[in-house]
Amino acid sequence: MEQMILKQLKWLKIYAITSTIVFVSFLSLAFNRSAKPQRFEEIDVERINIVEKNGALRMVISNEQRQHPGTVDGGKMGPARQRPAGLLFFNNEGEECGGLTFGGRKQASSMGFSFDQYQNDQVIAFQYQEGLEGQQRSRSYGLRLWDRPENFTTGQLLQHVDSLEKLHDKKAYQKGVAELQAKRLIG
């Protein structure tokens, strides 16, 4: 009986050592930084986030459904904002600073390459837009420029517009937006 227990103990030691070696091998392979980059002939993804070593977001390539909502004053603008598929760029502070977007359906299509002002929305864009207005098809394209104030950021604009929307008064909303436009606070 004692000999059988010693034999089982010997096999248990061999199993434990072997399991430990296999586990450590897999662990070292999983965290091996010298591994060669993988190559793919084709991949299907819905979104790719390009990040710095510290995790800071620098670029997003995405379809329409998984597109980043954008950032303002260090926070996401919110998931309710619909954005077209494309490529978005983020500055060193994590703020969106431009992108390449595209989308299209029978009713409307668009494409744009835009550059954002610091802490503000786009100021330069190459754009194409087409859509149906009733039975008529409208189309615009070319270089667009916006003059945006430096002292009124997108974050401030969104806070102001949100407060106007909370009034649930269409006339007050239109008046508030008109006042912003008169003060040249909307690009």
Order of alpha helices (4+ residues) and beta strands (2+ residues): alpha-beta-beta-beta-beta-beta-beta-beta-beta-beta-alpha-alpha
